[in-house]
Amino acid sequence: MNKNNSMENPNSVLAQFKKLIGQKLDKTPSMAGNWLGGTLLEIENGFIKVSYTITPAMCNPAKILHGGVASLMMDDVIGMANFATGSEYLMTSINLNVDFLSSVKIGEKVEVSAKLVRSGANLNHWDAVITNDSGKLVAKASSNMIKTHLKLSELGF
């Protein structure tokens, strides 16, 4: 993703993400997200969908998706979508409320989508879900992202 002057035009951030549709997300500023290795399926202002294939490293000893990794998936997808809204300031999660509803096994694919519920002057509220190939709900989350005092341009974005 080109980081140069992307905040001069908030729509340019979304346009840069749109160029990544269909590609593996392994060169983003999020090292944890790069480890997940998702594929961007859709992105619009206030919405994103990313697919992941469950690997052994993502699983607990029962060989099902680890709750911490499921939480990471939703937090990272929310963060990407929030970044794509074009805020001038860095926004960070202040909470992540997760419900685990069913399991997925090694080799299965999931989709993680996030939707902006409310955008405020200092706080954005997001909902996210993980679904399996048949559309069954695996987990759901809500999160609030708060504006920090750090300008993204000062961080090189």
ABEGO torsion letter per residue (X at the ends): XBABGAAABAAAAAAAAAAABGBBBAABABAAAAAAGBBBABBBBGBBBBBBBBBAAABBAAGBBBAAAAAAAAAAAAAAAAAAAGBABBBBBABBBBBBABBBBBGBBBBBBBBBABBBAABBBBBBBBBBAAGBBABBBBBBBBBBABBAAAAGX
